[in-house]
Amino acid sequence: MIDRAKPIALLLARVAIGAIFFTHGWMKLTQAGLAATTGGFEQMGIPLATLAAPAVTFLEIIGGIAIIIGAALPVAGTLLAIDMVGAIYFVHLAQGFSVERGGYEFVLALGAAALAVGFSGGGALAVDTLLERRRTPETAGV
């Protein structure tokens, strides 16, 4: 029973985690705007804010979509986890652990979840899984 539930559980985790990342990136792009996001990054002391703000914004949008559809999961999961390490270091670490005080609790959970999902194999309906099934022994070495 557990073996049959695992692909569905991974699908649900992918959709949930990917949706959170996508939404955070989408809000940076459409609600705040890149100029305001860049200004915020500068105020938080993030180096190269004019490069970092759009990079993080589009990483969260594209990485979120990749996680949702299960494509390039190890790459997307790793990059999103690195994004969260930056968020912890530059924004949340000084406030301590508790999310209630602006701490890194939620960001740490997102980074860990991105890694876990990224290296999970994707579960049901993951593009990575579907592509792997299509590979034959003859094309595997190509």
WOZICOR-V494042 format. One line per field, one symbol per residue. ss: DSSP state (A for helix, B for strand, O for the rest). phi: phi as a letter, one per 20 degrees, with the letter a starting at -180 (. if undefined). psi: psi as a letter, one per 40 degrees, with the letter a starting at -180 (. if undefined). Layout:
ss->???
phi->???
psi->???
//
This chain:
ss->OAAAAAAAAAAAAAAAAAAAAAAAAAAAAAAAOAAAAAAAAAAOOOOOAAAAAAAAAAAAAAAAAAAAAOOOAAAAAAAAAAAAAAAAAAAAAAAOOOAAAOOOAAAAAAAAAAAAAAOOOOOOOOAAAAAAAAOOAAAAOO
phi->.fffegffffgffgfffffffgfffffffdeenfffffgffffenfflgfefffffgffffffffgfgemdlgfffffffffgffffffeddgfenffffdnfegfffffffffffffdennmfmfggfffffffdgfefee
psi->ddddddddddddddddddddddddddddddddiddddddddddefhifddddddddddddddddddddefhfddddddddddddddddddddddeadhddeeaeddddddddddddddeeedahehdddddddehiddede.
//
